[in-house]
Amino acid sequence: MEKISDSLTLHNGLKIPGLGFGVWQISPLHTAKCVKTVIKAGYRNIDTAEGYMNDVICCEL
């Protein structure tokens, strides 16, 4: 990946952003909305962790 706007091509031909999205320091109230938005934008690499204290909300999408 040379530019932040570069994408990756999956084996089925679909393209996804080459850069992932992390939910660290996003409040639990906003996490679900943010994750839904980036999924619509094509993101599939979404970093969540129990330590962020907002991962349960992500799983409820």
C-alpha positions as CSV (number, residue, x, y, z in Angstrom):
1,M,0.0,0.0,0.0
2,E,1.6,3.3,-1.1
3,K,-1.3,5.7,-0.5
4,I,-3.9,5.9,2.2
5,S,-6.6,5.7,-0.5
6,D,-5.3,2.4,-1.9
7,S,-7.5,-0.7,-1.9
8,L,-7.0,-4.4,-1.7
9,T,-8.7,-6.8,-4.1
10,L,-10.2,-9.9,-2.5
11,H,-10.2,-13.4,-4.2
12,N,-13.8,-12.8,-5.4
13,G,-12.8,-9.5,-7.1
14,L,-14.3,-7.2,-4.5
15,K,-12.2,-4.2,-3.4
16,I,-11.9,-3.1,0.2
17,P,-9.9,-0.2,1.8
18,G,-6.3,-1.2,2.5
19,L,-6.4,0.6,5.8
20,G,-8.3,-0.8,8.8
21,F,-10.6,1.0,11.2
22,G,-10.1,0.9,15.0
23,V,-12.6,1.6,17.7
24,W,-10.2,2.4,20.5
25,Q,-11.3,5.5,22.3
26,I,-14.6,5.7,20.6
27,S,-17.4,6.0,23.2
28,P,-19.7,3.0,23.4
29,L,-22.6,5.3,22.5
30,H,-21.0,6.1,19.1
31,T,-19.2,2.8,18.3
32,A,-22.1,1.0,16.6
33,K,-22.8,4.0,14.3
34,C,-19.2,4.4,13.4
35,V,-18.8,0.7,12.6
36,K,-22.0,0.7,10.5
37,T,-20.7,3.7,8.6
38,V,-17.3,2.2,7.8
39,I,-18.8,-1.2,6.8
40,K,-21.0,0.7,4.2
41,A,-17.8,2.4,3.0
42,G,-16.2,-1.1,2.4
43,Y,-14.1,-1.6,5.4
44,R,-13.8,-5.2,6.6
45,N,-10.7,-4.9,8.8
46,I,-12.3,-3.5,12.0
47,D,-10.1,-3.6,15.1
48,T,-12.1,-4.3,18.3
49,A,-10.9,-5.6,21.7
50,E,-12.4,-6.4,25.1
51,G,-10.1,-3.8,26.6
52,Y,-11.7,-1.0,24.6
53,M,-15.0,-1.6,26.6
54,N,-17.1,-1.1,23.4
55,D,-16.6,-4.4,21.7
56,V,-20.0,-5.8,22.8
57,I,-21.8,-3.1,21.0
58,C,-19.9,-3.9,17.8
59,C,-21.1,-7.5,18.0
60,E,-24.7,-6.4,18.3
61,L,-24.7,-4.9,14.8
